[in-house]
Amino acid sequence: MIKARFGNTLIIVTPGVRPEGTAKDDQVRVVTPAKAIMTGANHIVVGRPIIGAPNPGLAAANILREIANVG
């Protein structure tokens, strides 16, 4: 909706991004990385699913791979 009105003049940052199968923690509304990008996010905010993972580098790489497969 925002991009339809403003085009690419705004940058959309989506917080509360959680890969499928990870805990929501205290987030009420969550979205997967792919869904965030598909719905118009330019940037996503992913914190605890990466820093709390046993292998943070692998967790981040998996998120980047998911985003790369969008579109």
matplotlib code that plots the C-alpha trace (Angstrom):
import matplotlib.pyplot as plt

x = [0.0, 2.8, 4.7, 1.6, 1.1, 4.7, 6.6, 10.3, 10.7, 10.4, 12.6, 10.6, 12.2, 10.4, 11.1, 9.9, 11.2, 11.5, 12.5, 9.9, 10.1, 11.8, 10.3, 8.2, 9.7, 7.9, 6.9, 3.2, 3.3, 6.0, 6.8, 9.3, 12.2, 10.7, 7.3, 8.7, 10.6, 7.6, 5.4, 7.7, 10.4, 13.7, 15.4, 14.5, 15.4, 16.4, 18.0, 17.4, 17.0, 20.5, 22.3, 20.5, 21.3, 23.9, 25.6, 24.8, 26.7, 24.7, 21.5, 22.3, 23.3, 20.1, 18.1, 20.1, 19.5, 15.7, 15.7, 17.7, 15.1, 12.3, 11.1]
y = [0.0, 2.4, 1.8, 2.1, 5.6, 6.8, 4.6, 4.2, 7.5, 5.8, 3.1, 0.5, -1.2, -4.2, -5.2, -8.4, -10.7, -14.3, -17.3, -20.1, -22.3, -19.8, -18.5, -15.3, -14.3, -11.0, -10.1, -10.0, -9.6, -11.5, -12.2, -14.4, -12.8, -13.9, -12.5, -9.2, -8.8, -10.0, -7.4, -4.5, -4.3, -2.7, -3.8, -6.3, -6.3, -9.8, -9.9, -12.7, -15.4, -14.7, -13.8, -16.5, -19.3, -21.9, -20.8, -17.1, -17.1, -20.0, -18.5, -15.2, -17.1, -19.1, -15.8, -14.3, -17.5, -17.2, -13.6, -14.4, -17.0, -14.4, -13.3]
z = [0.0, 0.8, -2.3, -4.4, -3.0, -2.8, -5.2, -4.4, -2.7, 0.7, 2.1, 4.0, 7.0, 8.4, 12.0, 13.7, 11.0, 12.0, 9.8, 9.6, 12.7, 15.0, 18.2, 18.1, 21.5, 22.5, 19.0, 18.4, 14.6, 12.8, 9.1, 7.4, 5.5, 2.1, 2.9, 4.1, 0.8, -1.3, 0.4, -0.3, 2.4, 1.3, 4.5, 7.3, 10.9, 12.3, 15.7, 18.1, 15.4, 14.4, 17.7, 19.6, 17.0, 17.8, 14.6, 13.9, 10.6, 9.3, 10.5, 8.6, 5.5, 5.5, 5.7, 2.9, 0.8, 1.5, 0.4, -2.8, -3.8, -3.8, -7.1]

ax = plt.figure().add_subplot(projection="3d")
ax.plot(x, y, z, "-o")
ax.set_aspect("equal")
plt.show()
